[in-house]
Every structure is written in structure tokens, then in C-alpha cells.
Amino acid sequence: MTPRKPWGGRFRQATEPSVERFTASIDFDRALAAHDIRASIAHARMLGRTGIIPADDAEALVQGLVAIREEIERGEFPFDPALEDIHMNVEGRLHALVGAVAGRLHTGRSRNDQVATDLALYLRDAARASQRGTIELRRVLIVRSREHLDTVLPGYTHLQRAQPVRLAHHWLAFVEMLARDGQRFAALRGRLAHSPLGSGALAGSTLPLDRADTAAALGFESPAANSLDAVSSRDGALEFLSAVAICMVNLSRLAEELVLWSSSEFGFVELADAYATGSSLMPQKKNPDVPELVRGKTGRTIGNLVGLLTVVKGLPLAYNRDLQEDKEPVFDSARTLRDALEVMAGALATLRVNSDRMRRAAEDPMLLATDLAEVLVREGVPFREAHEAVGRVVGHCVEKDLDLRSLSREDLRAFHPSFPGAAAALLDLERSLEQRALLGGTARQTVADAAEAAEAAVQRETEQLDAEEPGR
């Protein structure tokens, strides 16, 4: 027998099977099961405390919902596609367990405020998990940075060798990016502070609901102030998708460097076998599939954001069924980011660094051309004039196939009279690094201090998350 629809009283015809398939969401919104049950328990207890339903009925509802939660956790819950979504599946199962009293659960509640509440709870958990993932990857990068304080490689602009940097400094740049990513997820959790529950379909309820009670029970600061906004806004989902997309773009940039650096042309790193694959045809191949897939999956997270923005952009207040399309992109992006952070952390933790190959590349004397210009600046030459003079020096070396360091004082003075010595005396790789001791620079102690500060920040954020974690 087909279960009766919760809205079936108005209708005289059964829903077409094609419409059932088209409108059903249980295949994906079952991800909200734990959050739906949590919100329903809070709602049932409030109904009992306020006397809207008998206290015994409220307790029966709570016991039935707890039993359903345990069935889901054991993988024994009988999901029924005919019941459309997770909300009606839970309510249908509740009826089977506790009988007619199950019909009291939806008192003072619409699926509109129900799903908005469930989604807010899910987004808070997903944002917390995403923030933890960024912290773990930062932790790996900090450990590797400390291992490679003395590993030097070329820094690049336009993918052309630019100036020498420490590998630690390079990796700590991604630590900074990931810290901002984590802050975005933390800020989102702060904005998901108001409970939609009790907003009803769009206009609230005539019943004496205690919205403050359910808000507090679910960890919200307060009830949402406007019922129309509460049931129709998907800002939280959009912000989550945006934060995920930005984080994935940062991971994609890191992944792209692993792809480049592991190529024979660079030879800077080698992925561990556990984080690479081979070719079905060419036995010699070791392919960087993990970072390539991180790079590739970034596109789907960007698409998820654009997709939901497009869904929401023309919707009138309040709820519209279009908003069913909010969940799949949110669930997909949450899983994608979780997995990408995990595999990138593993790949970087096990990465073999070819420090000698990096240093040989960094010893290209042309990377110190800026240092040579700044030698003239310290002699009182305006920078633009110094830049012009060194540019001509570089052009001369390229034309004559000369090592920049081979130029004598007299050779340099042919381009500007203020050069104080021979190039070999003026240019030194280690000195170049150590002279950049300003905050954010490449001097060894500066980079070591940056790693220490990053580790302290990671520890603070971890402790804060642990303190906020439900159940701790």
C-alpha cells in the first residue's frame, strides 16, 4: 500500500510515478537524518514542556526518535522512496513505532522551517569539519617546512624563475591561505546562529511555541527574527559553497605545483607510491593522479556554487520547491573538500624532496639580479636608474652567454660607475636570503619564527574547536 502523503487531504488523484521520481529527494537528503532527528527531538520536548501536546506523548515521540536514530546508525533503517524525503521517512517510521501519537510531532511545524533548521545544523557541522581539515593540512605543511628550512629553490612569477626562496617559506604561504580558509568556515558558523524552527511555512504559528527553548536546545544563539527570511534564505549554503570553492582553488594551486615539480623537467619532488598511479601501457610512468584529481575536482565545487547561485537568484519570497536543489551541491562539496584535504595532507607528509635539484636551480645567478640593483640603491642610486643599469648588464650576459658572477668591477662599471665591486663579491645566494629579514621575508630566523607562529595559531584553533565541539 502506498503511504499517504502528508499533504494528501487536498488531492483526489495519486501522484504520477514520473512526478514521484522527479520530486523525490530521499536518495540524497538522507544525509540530514541525524540533524533531522536532533531537531525533531528538541521540537517534541518543547511541545511537551509548553503543554501544546501531553507530556507523555512528547516522551513517546522522543523515545521513538531515539530508536530511529539508533536504527540509522546501525544501517537498519528502512528508507522508503515513496515517502519523498528524509523528513517523511522519519515521521513514517515513527508512526510504525509509536502509533497515532506520531501525528503530533508536526504540530506547529512545516517542512519549510524543518528543512531550513536541518540544513543549518548540517552546515555548522560541515563547516567545523572543513575547518578541522584545513588545520590538519596546515599542521603537515608546518612540519615539512621545519624539515626544509635550509632547502632553497627558485621562487617563480609567470612560471619563470624570479628570486631564491626557502622551501619552508614557500610552503608557509599555503599555510597562510589555508588559515584564511579556516577563518571563513569559522565565520560561517558564527552566522548560522539563529534557529529557523518555529517559523512554520512562512508566517510563524498561532500556537504558543517556545522558539527560544528549541533554539537553545539545538545550540543556536536565538530564534531567527523573520519567518519569511528564515525559511527562504540559503545564504548559509551559498557561503559554505563559496568557502569550499575558495579552499579548493587554494588546494588546486598547491596541487598544480606538485604536478609540475614531480615532472622530469623540474624533478624537485617525488610522490610516494601510495599517492601516485602508473600507466596501463607505459611501465616507466609514475603519474601524479592525486594532485591532478584535486585540481580537477576543484571545478565541480566551483560549479556547485554557481549552480545554487543560479537557483536562488530569481526566487520570490518565501519557500519555493526550487530550493530542494540546495542539498546535493552542499553535500557533494562537503565530501569533495573533506577528501581533498585528506589526500593532500597524506601526499605532502610522504613527499620526497630533491633538495639538491632545487638548490642547483636556485643557484642560477640571474635570480640575484634584483640584489645587484639594490647594491646600487645602497650606493645612493635611484632604483629606476639602478634597474635600468642592471637590465643592461643582464642583456649583455645573455647575449655573450656569460655567467653574471663572472663580471669584474670594471665590467660592471661599464654599465654604471657606482658598482662597488666585482659581481662575485656582490652576489651570494645565502646572503641574498638572509638579508631579507623583514617580517614575511626569507631569512632563516624569520621563516623559523613564522613556522612557530603558525604552529601556535594551529594549536589555538584546535583548542577552540575542541571546546566548542558538541558533547565535549
C-alpha positions in Angstrom: 0.0 0.0 0.0 1.4 3.4 -1.0 1.9 5.6 2.1 -0.4 8.6 2.4 1.1 12.0 1.5 1.3 14.5 4.4 -0.4 17.0 2.1 -2.8 14.4 0.6 -6.1 15.8 2.1 -6.4 18.4 -0.6 -5.8 16.0 -3.5 -8.1 13.4 -5.2 -5.6 11.8 -7.6 -2.4 9.8 -6.9 0.8 11.4 -7.9 2.2 10.2 -11.3 5.2 7.8 -10.9 7.3 10.1 -13.1 6.5 13.0 -10.7 7.4 10.8 -7.7 10.8 10.1 -9.2 11.3 13.8 -10.3 10.4 15.3 -6.9 11.9 12.7 -4.5 15.0 13.7 -2.6 15.5 10.8 -0.2 18.4 9.5 -2.2 20.5 12.4 -1.1 18.8 14.2 1.7 19.2 11.2 4.0 22.5 12.9 4.8 20.4 15.1 7.0 19.0 12.2 9.1 20.9 12.8 12.3 20.2 16.6 12.1 16.5 16.0 11.4 16.1 13.7 14.4 18.0 16.1 16.6 15.7 18.9 15.6 12.6 16.8 16.0 13.6 15.7 19.5 14.1 19.3 20.5 10.7 20.2 19.0 8.9 17.3 20.6 10.3 18.2 24.1 9.3 21.8 23.6 5.7 20.8 22.7 5.5 18.7 25.8 7.0 21.4 28.1 4.7 24.1 26.8 1.6 21.8 27.1 0.8 22.0 23.5 0.8 18.2 23.5 0.6 15.9 26.5 3.9 15.3 28.2 3.5 11.5 27.9 3.0 11.9 24.1 6.1 14.1 23.9 8.2 11.4 25.8 6.8 8.7 23.4 7.9 10.8 20.4 11.4 11.3 21.9 11.8 7.6 22.6 10.7 6.7 19.1 13.0 9.2 17.5 15.9 7.9 19.6 15.1 4.4 18.4 15.1 5.6 14.8 18.4 7.3 15.3 19.9 4.1 16.5 18.4 2.2 13.5 20.1 4.6 11.1 23.4 4.4 13.0 23.2 0.6 12.7 22.3 0.8 9.0 19.0 -0.9 9.6 16.6 1.9 8.9 14.0 1.0 6.1 14.3 4.0 3.8 11.2 4.3 1.6 11.5 6.3 -1.7 7.7 6.6 -1.8 8.0 8.9 1.2 9.8 11.6 -0.8 12.4 12.8 1.7 14.2 12.1 5.0 11.6 14.1 7.0 8.7 12.0 5.9 10.7 8.8 6.2 11.4 9.6 9.8 7.9 10.5 10.5 6.6 7.4 8.8 8.9 5.2 10.7 7.9 7.0 13.9 4.2 6.1 13.2 5.2 2.5 12.9 7.0 2.6 16.2 4.7 4.6 18.4 1.4 4.7 16.6 -1.0 7.6 16.1 0.8 9.8 18.6 3.4 10.3 15.8 0.9 12.6 14.2 1.6 15.1 17.0 5.2 15.6 16.0 4.5 18.0 13.2 2.4 20.3 15.5 3.4 23.9 14.9 6.0 22.9 12.3 6.3 23.0 8.5 8.7 21.1 6.3 9.9 24.6 5.3 11.2 25.5 8.8 12.1 21.9 9.4 14.4 21.6 6.4 15.9 25.1 7.0 16.8 24.0 10.6 18.2 20.7 9.5 20.3 22.4 6.8 21.7 25.0 9.3 22.7 22.2 11.7 24.3 20.3 8.9 26.2 23.4 7.6 27.5 24.1 11.1 28.9 20.6 11.4 30.3 20.6 7.8 31.9 24.0 8.4 33.5 22.7 11.6 34.8 19.5 9.8 36.1 21.6 7.0 37.9 23.9 9.4 39.5 20.9 11.1 40.6 19.6 7.7 42.4 22.9 6.9 44.1 22.7 10.3 45.4 19.2 9.7 46.8 20.1 6.3 48.4 23.2 7.9 50.0 21.0 10.5 51.6 18.8 7.9 52.9 21.8 5.9 54.4 23.3 9.1 56.2 20.0 9.9 57.5 19.8 6.4 58.5 23.4 6.5 60.6 22.9 9.6 62.3 20.0 7.9 63.3 22.2 5.0 64.3 25.5 6.5 67.6 25.2 4.6 66.2 23.9 1.4 66.4 26.6 -1.3 64.7 26.7 -4.6 63.7 29.4 -7.1 60.6 31.4 -6.4 58.6 32.0 -9.6 56.5 34.7 -11.2 54.8 34.0 -14.5 56.2 30.5 -14.0 59.7 32.0 -14.7 62.5 31.9 -12.2 62.4 35.0 -10.2 64.3 35.1 -6.8 65.5 32.4 -4.5 63.3 31.4 -1.5 63.4 28.8 1.2 61.1 25.8 0.6 59.8 26.4 4.1 58.8 29.9 3.1 57.1 28.6 0.0 55.0 26.1 1.9 54.2 28.5 4.7 52.5 30.6 2.0 49.9 27.8 1.7 49.6 27.7 5.5 48.5 31.3 5.3 46.0 30.6 2.6 44.6 27.7 4.5 44.3 29.7 7.7 42.1 32.2 5.8 40.1 29.3 4.5 39.6 28.1 8.1 38.6 31.5 9.2 35.9 31.6 6.5 34.4 28.4 7.8 34.6 29.7 11.4 32.9 32.9 10.4 30.1 31.0 8.7 29.4 29.0 11.8 29.1 32.3 13.6 26.5 33.5 11.1 24.5 30.3 11.5 23.4 31.4 14.9 19.7 31.8 14.5 17.2 29.0 14.5 14.5 28.8 11.8 12.5 26.3 13.8 9.1 27.7 14.7 8.9 29.9 11.5 6.3 27.5 10.1 5.7 27.5 6.4 6.4 31.3 6.2 4.3 33.2 8.8 5.0 31.6 12.1 2.4 29.8 14.2 -0.8 30.6 16.2 0.4 28.0 18.8 2.4 29.2 21.8 5.7 27.7 20.6 8.8 28.4 22.7 11.2 29.2 19.9 13.9 30.3 22.4 13.7 26.8 24.0 14.3 24.9 20.8 17.0 27.4 19.6 18.9 26.8 22.8 18.5 23.1 22.7 20.0 23.0 19.2 22.9 25.3 20.1 21.6 28.4 18.4 22.0 31.8 20.0 18.4 32.8 19.3 15.4 32.2 17.0 15.6 33.8 13.6 13.9 37.2 13.7 11.9 37.0 10.5 9.9 33.9 9.5 10.0 34.7 5.7 13.7 35.0 5.7 14.2 32.0 7.9 12.5 29.5 5.6 13.6 31.0 2.3 17.2 32.1 2.8 20.0 29.9 1.6 22.8 32.3 2.4 24.4 29.8 4.7 24.6 27.2 1.9 25.9 29.7 -0.6 28.5 30.9 1.9 29.6 27.4 2.6 29.9 26.6 -1.1 31.9 29.8 -1.6 34.3 28.9 1.2 34.7 25.4 -0.1 35.3 26.6 -3.7 37.9 29.1 -2.5 39.6 26.5 -0.4 39.6 24.0 -3.3 41.1 26.7 -5.5 44.0 27.1 -3.0 44.4 23.3 -2.9 44.4 23.3 -6.7 47.3 25.8 -6.8 49.2 23.6 -4.4 48.3 20.5 -6.4 49.4 22.2 -9.6 52.9 22.7 -8.1 53.2 19.1 -7.1 52.3 18.1 -10.7 54.9 20.5 -12.1 57.6 19.7 -9.5 57.2 16.0 -9.9 57.8 16.2 -13.7 61.2 15.2 -15.1 61.7 18.7 -16.3 61.6 20.0 -12.7 62.5 16.9 -10.7 62.0 18.8 -7.4 59.8 16.2 -5.7 58.6 12.6 -5.9 55.2 11.5 -4.7 55.2 8.4 -2.5 53.9 5.3 -4.4 50.8 5.3 -2.2 49.8 8.7 -3.6 50.6 8.1 -7.3 49.5 5.7 -10.0 51.0 4.1 -13.1 50.2 3.7 -16.7 48.3 0.8 -18.2 50.6 0.9 -21.2 53.9 2.5 -20.2 55.7 0.7 -17.4 58.0 3.5 -16.5 55.3 6.0 -15.7 54.6 7.4 -12.2 51.6 9.7 -12.5 50.6 12.4 -10.0 47.0 11.4 -10.2 46.1 12.5 -6.6 47.0 16.2 -7.1 45.6 16.1 -10.6 42.3 15.0 -9.3 42.3 17.6 -6.6 42.9 20.1 -9.4 40.1 18.6 -11.4 37.6 18.3 -8.6 38.0 22.0 -7.9 35.9 22.6 -11.0 32.9 20.7 -9.5 33.0 22.8 -6.3 33.0 26.0 -8.3 30.1 24.6 -10.4 28.2 23.8 -7.2 28.5 27.4 -6.1 27.4 28.8 -9.4 24.6 26.3 -9.7 23.0 27.3 -6.4 23.5 31.0 -7.0 21.6 30.5 -10.2 18.8 28.6 -8.5 18.3 31.3 -5.8 18.8 34.4 -7.9 15.2 34.8 -9.1 13.1 33.3 -6.3 10.3 35.3 -4.8 9.7 35.0 -1.0 9.2 32.7 0.7 9.8 29.0 0.1 9.8 27.5 -3.5 10.5 23.9 -4.4 13.5 25.1 -6.4 15.3 25.1 -3.0 15.3 21.4 -3.0 18.3 21.8 -5.3 20.4 23.3 -2.5 21.3 20.0 -0.9 23.1 18.0 -3.5 25.7 20.6 -4.2 26.2 21.2 -0.5 26.7 17.5 0.3 28.9 17.0 -2.8 31.2 20.0 -2.0 31.5 18.9 1.7 32.6 15.4 0.7 34.9 16.7 -2.1 36.7 19.1 0.2 37.0 16.6 3.0 38.6 14.0 0.7 40.8 16.6 -1.0 42.2 17.9 2.3 42.9 14.3 3.5 44.7 13.1 0.4 46.7 16.3 0.1 47.8 16.0 3.7 48.9 12.4 3.1 50.7 13.3 -0.2 52.6 16.1 1.4 53.5 14.2 4.6 55.1 11.4 2.5 56.6 13.6 -0.3 60.3 13.1 -1.1 62.1 16.4 -1.7 65.1 16.6 -4.0 66.9 19.3 -2.2 70.0 19.2 -4.4 68.0 19.6 -7.6 66.2 22.6 -6.0 69.4 24.2 -4.9 71.0 23.8 -8.3 68.1 25.6 -9.9 68.3 28.3 -7.2 72.0 28.9 -7.9 71.1 30.4 -11.3 72.9 33.8 -10.8 70.2 35.7 -12.7 68.0 35.1 -9.7 70.2 37.7 -7.9 69.8 40.5 -10.5 67.4 42.4 -8.1 70.1 42.1 -5.4 72.6 43.7 -7.8 70.2 46.6 -8.4 69.8 47.1 -4.7 73.6 47.2 -4.3 73.4 50.4 -6.4 70.5 51.7 -4.4 72.6 51.4 -1.2 75.2 53.4 -3.1 72.7 56.2 -3.5 71.5 55.4 -7.0 67.7 55.9 -7.6 66.0 52.5 -8.1 64.8 53.1 -11.6 68.3 54.1 -12.7 69.7 51.0 -11.0 67.1 48.8 -12.6 68.0 50.1 -16.0 71.7 49.6 -15.5 71.3 46.0 -14.2 68.9 45.3 -17.0 71.7 46.2 -19.5 74.1 44.0 -17.5 71.7 41.1 -17.8 71.2 41.7 -21.5 74.9 41.7 -22.0 75.4 38.4 -20.2 72.6 36.8 -22.2 73.9 38.0 -25.5 77.5 36.9 -24.7 76.4 33.7 -22.8 78.3 34.9 -19.7 77.8 33.9 -16.0 76.6 37.1 -14.2 79.0 36.3 -11.4 82.0 36.3 -13.8 81.8 40.1 -14.4 84.6 42.1 -12.8 84.2 45.5 -11.1 85.4 47.2 -14.3 82.9 45.2 -16.4 80.1 46.3 -14.1 81.2 49.9 -14.1 80.9 50.0 -17.9 77.2 49.9 -17.2 77.2 52.2 -14.1 80.1 53.9 -12.3 78.6 53.2 -8.8 79.1 49.5 -8.7 81.4 49.0 -5.6 83.0 45.6 -6.6 83.0 42.6 -8.8 79.8 40.6 -9.2 81.2 37.5 -7.5 81.8 39.6 -4.3 78.4 41.3 -4.5 76.2 38.3 -5.2 75.8 35.4 -2.8 72.8 33.1 -2.5 72.8 32.7 1.2 73.4 36.4 1.8 70.5 37.2 -0.5 68.2 35.0 1.6 69.5 36.3 4.9 69.3 40.0 4.0 65.5 39.6 3.7 64.9 39.6 7.4 61.8 41.8 7.4 58.6 40.2 8.6 57.4 38.0 5.7 60.9 37.6 4.3 63.2 34.7 3.6 65.9 35.0 6.3 66.2 31.7 8.1 65.2 33.0 11.6 62.3 35.0 10.1 61.0 31.8 8.4 61.6 29.8 11.5 59.6 32.3 13.6 56.8 32.2 11.0 56.6 28.5 11.3 56.5 28.8 15.1 53.7 31.4 14.9 51.8 29.2 12.5 52.0 26.2 14.8 50.8 28.3 17.8 47.9 29.5 15.7 47.0 25.9 14.8 47.1 24.9 18.4 44.9 27.8 19.5 42.3 27.0 16.8 42.3 23.3 17.6 41.7 24.0 21.3 38.9 26.4 20.5 37.3 23.9 18.2 37.6 21.2 20.8 36.0 23.5 23.4 33.1 24.2 21.0 32.6 20.6 19.9 29.2 19.3 20.9 29.4 16.6 23.5 32.8 17.5 24.8 
